[in-house]
Amino acid sequence: MVHASSGLYPLRARFIRACKPEAALYNGYMIHFLAFVALGTAVCDLALKLVPLGGPRALLPGVLGLAYAQNRGVAFGLLDSRPEVSLLVSVALVLLGGVYARGLRLTRPEALGAGLMLGGALGNLTDRVLHGAVSDYLQLLLFRFPLFNLADACLTLGALLLAFCALLPGGKARHG
């Protein structure tokens, strides 16, 4: 049997160590890292939404394509007929998430996950404020799935990263 910390799995072992409570940091560095990831995610998402798409086309044939749709609701078009409720829910979630994250001692992977989620939420919130709807432009071609954007992908990846860290032994977020 090969142990995870042996030479065959060095990245996996480093990631697991980074998610442990003793690796948690509560200092300016982690807060700045979280803010940097969040801002970078939001800016990239907004920049991609400014690129004229033209007609639908494949980026990776059979896997990922470009198309365009506006979503006035939240995930998968929920609350589509009530864009003001979607906006209020988005503002509340961004504010609550930011306030909650400030009081946590986060490991690097947790800060990355929280930053991706916060940046994705900020990207979509900015779209709602400026345009009254979120612009979705990515389309999975492997199977039927609603259009999405970079902010949505970052929200999902951030949530998965936080969930993975929480599932590791002692990986729950800690209050400072």
C-alpha positions in Angstrom: 0.0 0.0 0.0 1.3 3.4 -0.9 0.9 6.2 1.6 -0.5 9.5 0.3 2.5 11.4 1.6 5.0 9.3 -0.4 6.5 10.5 -3.6 3.6 9.3 -5.8 1.1 11.8 -4.5 3.0 14.9 -3.4 0.4 17.4 -4.7 -2.5 15.6 -3.1 -0.6 15.3 0.2 0.3 19.0 0.1 -3.4 20.0 -0.6 -4.6 17.8 2.3 -2.0 19.4 4.7 -3.0 22.9 3.4 -6.7 22.2 4.4 -5.9 21.1 7.9 -6.8 23.5 10.8 -3.2 24.1 11.9 -2.6 25.6 8.4 -5.4 28.2 9.0 -4.4 31.8 8.9 -6.2 34.9 9.9 -4.1 37.8 8.9 -3.9 40.4 6.2 -2.3 38.0 3.7 -5.3 35.6 3.5 -7.8 38.5 3.4 -5.8 40.2 0.7 -5.6 36.9 -1.2 -9.3 36.3 -0.9 -10.0 39.9 -2.2 -7.5 39.5 -5.0 -9.1 36.3 -6.2 -12.6 37.8 -5.9 -11.6 41.0 -7.8 -9.8 39.0 -10.5 -12.7 36.7 -11.0 -15.2 39.6 -11.3 -13.0 41.6 -13.7 -12.4 38.6 -15.9 -16.1 37.7 -16.0 -17.1 41.3 -16.9 -14.4 41.6 -19.5 -15.6 38.4 -21.2 -19.1 39.7 -21.3 -18.0 42.8 -23.3 -16.5 40.7 -26.1 -18.9 40.6 -29.1 -19.8 36.9 -29.6 -21.5 37.0 -33.0 -23.5 33.8 -33.7 -23.2 30.6 -31.7 -20.0 28.7 -32.3 -17.8 25.9 -30.8 -14.8 26.7 -28.7 -13.9 23.1 -28.1 -15.9 21.1 -30.7 -18.3 18.7 -29.0 -17.4 20.0 -25.5 -17.8 23.8 -25.1 -19.4 26.5 -27.2 -20.3 30.1 -27.2 -23.9 31.4 -27.3 -25.7 34.3 -25.8 -28.6 34.6 -23.4 -29.7 37.0 -20.7 -30.9 35.6 -17.4 -33.1 38.0 -15.3 -33.6 35.4 -12.6 -31.2 33.5 -10.4 -29.8 30.0 -11.0 -31.4 28.3 -14.0 -33.9 31.2 -14.5 -35.6 31.0 -11.1 -37.4 34.3 -10.1 -37.2 35.3 -13.8 -40.3 37.4 -13.5 -39.0 39.2 -10.5 -35.6 40.8 -11.4 -35.8 43.2 -8.4 -36.0 40.2 -6.0 -33.0 38.6 -7.8 -31.0 41.8 -7.3 -31.9 42.1 -3.6 -31.0 38.4 -3.0 -27.7 38.9 -4.8 -26.8 42.0 -2.8 -27.7 40.3 0.5 -25.7 37.1 -0.3 -22.6 39.1 -1.4 -22.7 41.2 1.8 -23.4 38.3 4.1 -20.6 36.2 2.5 -18.1 39.0 2.8 -19.0 39.7 6.4 -18.9 36.0 7.3 -15.6 35.4 5.6 -13.9 38.3 7.5 -14.4 36.5 10.8 -12.9 33.1 9.7 -9.4 31.7 9.9 -9.0 30.3 6.4 -6.5 28.0 4.9 -5.1 28.8 1.4 -7.5 26.4 -0.4 -10.5 27.8 1.7 -9.5 31.4 0.9 -9.2 30.5 -2.8 -12.7 28.8 -2.7 -14.2 31.8 -0.9 -12.5 34.2 -3.2 -13.9 32.4 -6.3 -17.4 32.4 -4.8 -17.3 36.0 -3.8 -15.8 37.1 -7.2 -18.4 35.1 -9.1 -21.2 36.7 -7.0 -19.7 40.2 -7.6 -19.4 39.6 -11.4 -23.1 38.5 -11.6 -24.2 41.3 -9.3 -22.4 43.9 -11.3 -24.1 42.6 -14.4 -27.5 42.8 -12.7 -26.9 46.4 -11.6 -25.6 47.6 -15.0 -27.9 45.6 -17.3 -30.8 44.3 -15.2 -29.9 40.7 -16.1 -26.9 38.4 -16.1 -25.3 37.7 -19.5 -24.6 34.0 -20.0 -22.3 33.0 -22.9 -20.9 29.5 -22.3 -22.6 26.3 -23.5 -21.8 22.7 -22.7 -22.1 20.7 -25.9 -21.6 17.3 -24.2 -25.2 17.3 -22.9 -28.1 19.7 -22.5 -27.3 22.3 -19.8 -28.4 25.9 -19.3 -26.0 28.6 -20.6 -23.7 29.9 -17.9 -20.8 32.4 -17.6 -17.3 32.5 -16.0 -18.8 33.9 -12.8 -21.2 30.9 -12.5 -18.3 28.5 -13.1 -16.2 30.3 -10.4 -19.1 30.1 -7.9 -19.4 26.4 -8.6 -15.7 25.7 -8.4 -15.4 27.7 -5.2 -18.2 25.9 -3.6 -16.8 22.5 -4.6 -13.3 23.5 -3.2 -14.9 24.6 0.1 -17.0 21.5 0.4 -13.9 19.3 -0.3 -11.9 21.1 2.4 -14.8 20.7 4.8 -15.0 17.0 4.2 -11.4 16.5 5.1 -10.7 15.6 8.8 -10.8 18.8 10.8 -11.4 20.8 7.7 -14.3 23.0 9.0 -13.8 26.8 8.8 -12.7 28.3 12.1 -13.9 31.5 13.7 -11.1 33.8 14.7 
